[in-house]
Amino acid sequence: MPTTLIEPFRIKSIEPIRMTTRAERERLLDEARLNPFRLRAEDVLIDWLTDSGTGAMSSRQWGAIMEGDESYAGARSFYRLQAVIRELTGMEHFMPTHQGRAAEKVLFTAACRKGDVVPNNCHFDTTRANLEYLGVEALDLVIPEGLQPALIHPFKGNIDLDRVEHLLRTRGDSIPFGMITVTNNTGGGQPVSMANMRAYSELLHRHGKPLIMDVCRFAENAMFIKMREPGYTDVPVKAIVQEMFSLADGCTMSAKKDGMVNIGGFIVLRDEQWMDAVRNMLILTEGFPTYGGLAGRDLEALAVGLQEGIDEDYLRYRLRTAEYLGERLETAGVGIMRPTGGHAVYIDARSILPDMPVEQYPAWALCNALYLQGGIRGVEIGSVMFGKRREDGSETYHSMELVRLAFPRRMYTQSHFDYAAEVIAEVKEDARNIRGVRIVKQPPFLRHFTCECAWA
């Protein structure tokens, strides 16, 4: 049997890439104030900034779009999506939102109050920002192995149950719910085991606390469970997904990931505890509960995408794609978060820039170097994204300096990955010429999106 794992799809529409020169990219990055977010997409050769809403939809999804019911209230498209989500999650109460951060905003506003603390394996950027905006402490409690990029562990996204139990004993009155993010985006796209989710759920429930899952990449997490966790090899991914959801009391999702769509998100809840407050906030900020900021055609595309996203041939190909690039980079001596995650490869910037001071933001510097060398746009997961500038001008820094290369779904072919591997190897060889940066202008929240930088 052949060993090459091919893309489980055919391409029937293309989008041209505009090729640029090094001189052009130097000018463009300077005009963007050394912030890759500020680049025009047309000036990027390979855009791995994010996998959120950037993938290619299928012919079935485009066909479903034509069935969209754009009625303001009670559209049939809502009920089609509701049926799919209820089947997967087993939860009764479903409300669409226009994307994941809106789901977070609506739910957190309903369920949290200033002074609360919410534990998670790791909060990603908008999750953390939405909590901190409300005066809530977003506490990361991933296992120690999850903070060691070179260490091999099958489930580095697991939450540290001992630390959770200590938090519940000492600050339980301030915890509205516990969270878990699957897969753990901040920590390298690493999965959470079923055993860890089950133990976490039981621990929270013993203390009377609900479990809320951030399920942006639930399908990838389920595939990792199938591949790595004893007892699940012969269990269909759909059944694993349903078991995962059975452990939770509610979920938020940016459907722009494993929902396989360009826009959309949702909240699901098992009971009515927060329903009135959630519904009222949804109407105030997103729209009527049967459309929640989305067009009917978006609801239809998502109903199909959630089903396509749990296809095992697709998931096997997707996880292998990240693994393939990881193997190429390790062969070139580039340090990465090991093992590779599902949606991205995370480069350990300290493996390439061991002598660059954290004050010069090594992962951000490496992002800029990748763009200059080969037109590749990744995203920094480090001290620009998760650090903070205090009122006295001093800084807090993140525990890891990673560059995430996140792959849009069904978009790039193997030659793109081979090209990227060559570019990254060249950047490593020329690492002595990579320049650090300093931040010269920043907003109070989510500074990485819009900050302006200068060379250090």
C-alpha positions, 0 to 999 in steps of 0.5 A, spaced: 500 500 500 502 507 498 504 510 504 503 517 502 497 521 505 494 525 500 489 531 500 482 527 501 479 532 496 480 535 489 481 543 488 476 546 483 477 553 484 483 557 486 486 564 488 492 567 485 498 569 490 502 575 488 509 574 489 513 579 492 521 581 492 525 581 499 526 589 497 518 590 497 517 586 503 522 590 507 518 596 505 511 593 506 513 591 513 516 598 515 509 601 513 506 596 517 510 599 523 513 592 524 506 588 525 504 583 521 497 584 523 497 590 519 500 587 512 495 587 507 493 580 505 495 581 498 502 582 500 503 575 503 505 569 500 503 564 505 498 566 510 499 562 516 497 568 521 491 564 523 486 558 521 480 562 524 475 563 518 481 563 513 479 556 510 476 553 503 469 551 504 466 545 500 461 544 494 456 542 499 457 548 503 456 553 497 450 549 495 447 549 502 448 557 502 443 557 497 438 554 501 439 560 507 433 562 510 434 570 511 427 571 516 429 575 522 426 570 527 425 563 526 428 561 520 429 554 518 436 555 517 437 556 525 433 549 526 437 545 521 443 548 525 440 547 532 439 539 530 446 538 528 449 541 534 444 538 539 446 531 536 453 533 537 453 536 544 447 533 547 445 540 550 438 543 549 440 551 549 443 553 543 444 560 541 448 563 534 453 568 535 457 572 529 464 569 532 467 566 538 469 572 542 462 574 541 460 568 544 465 569 550 463 576 551 455 574 552 456 568 556 461 572 561 457 578 562 451 573 564 455 569 568 461 573 571 462 579 576 468 583 578 473 579 582 471 572 580 477 567 578 476 562 572 481 557 571 483 554 564 488 550 561 490 556 558 486 562 556 487 564 549 487 572 547 480 574 546 478 569 552 483 572 557 481 579 554 473 578 555 474 576 562 479 581 564 475 587 561 470 585 566 475 585 572 475 577 572 482 573 573 483 568 567 488 563 571 492 558 566 493 551 570 496 547 564 500 541 567 508 543 567 509 539 561 505 543 557 510 549 558 516 545 556 516 545 548 521 540 547 518 535 551 514 529 548 507 528 552 501 525 548 496 530 552 500 537 553 494 540 554 491 537 560 489 541 566 493 541 572 488 537 577 492 538 583 492 546 582 485 546 580 483 542 587 487 547 591 484 553 587 477 550 589 478 549 596 481 556 597 477 561 592 471 557 591 466 562 592 470 566 587 469 561 581 463 562 577 465 556 572 471 552 570 474 552 563 478 547 558 480 549 551 480 544 546 485 543 543 490 548 547 491 553 542 496 558 547 500 551 549 501 549 542 495 546 539 496 540 544 490 536 546 486 534 552 485 527 554 478 524 555 481 522 562 483 529 564 477 532 562 472 527 565 476 528 572 476 535 571 469 535 570 468 531 576 472 535 580 468 541 579 461 538 580 463 536 587 464 543 588 458 545 585 461 548 579 459 548 572 464 546 566 465 550 560 469 548 554 472 552 549 471 547 543 474 551 537 478 545 535 474 539 538 474 535 532 482 535 532 482 534 539 477 528 538 482 525 533 488 526 538 484 522 543 483 516 538 490 516 536 493 517 542 489 515 548 488 507 550 481 504 549 479 509 543 483 506 537 476 503 534 471 508 537 469 513 531 470 520 532 463 522 532 462 518 538 468 521 542 466 528 540 459 526 543 463 523 550 467 530 550 461 534 550 457 530 555 462 532 560 461 539 560 455 544 562 456 549 556 461 551 551 463 557 547 465 556 540 469 560 534 466 556 529 471 559 524 475 553 526 473 546 526 466 549 524 469 549 517 466 556 515 469 563 514 464 566 520 460 564 525 460 561 533 455 559 538 453 558 545 450 551 548 448 550 555 445 544 558 440 547 563 437 554 564 441 557 569 444 563 565 439 563 559 435 569 561 441 573 562 445 570 556 439 571 551 438 578 553 445 580 552 445 576 545 439 580 543 442 587 545 449 585 542 448 580 536 441 579 534 435 575 535 436 568 538 435 565 532 440 568 528 445 571 533 449 576 528 449 571 522 445 571 515 441 564 514 446 562 509 452 562 514 447 558 519 446 553 513 454 553 511 456 551 519 451 546 519 454 542 513 461 544 516 460 541 523 459 534 519 465 535 515 469 537 520 469 530 524 470 526 517 476 522 519 480 522 513 480 529 513 482 529 520 488 524 519 490 528 513 490 535 517 494 532 523 499 529 518 500 535 515 502 539 521 506 533 523 510 533 516 512 540 517 514 539 524 519 533 521 522 538 516 523 543 521 526 538 526 531 535 521 533 543 519 535 543 527 529 548 528 526 547 535 518 546 535 513 545 540 513 537 540 509 533 538 506 537 533 499 540 534 493 539 530 492 546 527 499 549 527 506 548 528 509 552 533 516 554 533 520 555 539 523 562 538 528 561 543 531 555 539 533 560 534 534 566 538 537 564 544 541 570 546 535 575 544 533 579 550 525 578 552 525 585 552 526 585 544 520 580 543 524 574 540 518 571 537 515 577 534 522 578 531 522 571 528 515 573 525 518 579 522 524 575 519 519 569 516 515 575 512 522 578 510 525 572 508 519 568 504 513 572 505 510 567 510 506 571 515 505 567 522 503 570 529 507 571 535 504 567 541 509 570 546 510 576 550 507 581 545 500 577 545 500 575 553 505 580 556 503 587 559 505 594 560 504 596 567 502 603 569 510 604 571 512 602 564 515 596 567 513 589 563 510 582 564 513 577 560 510 570 557 513 564 559 514 561 552 516 565 546 512 561 540 511 563 533 505 559 531 504 557 523 496 556 523 494 552 517 487 554 513 483 548 512 483 545 505 487 551 502 495 549 501 498 543 498 505 540 500 509 544 495 507 550 500 509 546 506 516 544 503 517 552 501 515 554 508 520 549 511 526 551 506 524 559 508 524 557 516 531 553 515 534 559 511 532 564 517 535 559 522 541 559 518 541 567 518 539 568 525 545 572 527 542 578 523 535 578 526 533 584 529 529 585 535 523 590 536 520 595 541 513 597 542 512 604 541 504 604 541 499 600 544 492 599 546 490 597 553 487 590 551 489 585 545 495 589 543 498 585 538 492 586 533 494 593 532 500 595 536 506 599 532 513 597 533 520 600 531 527 596 531 530 595 538 
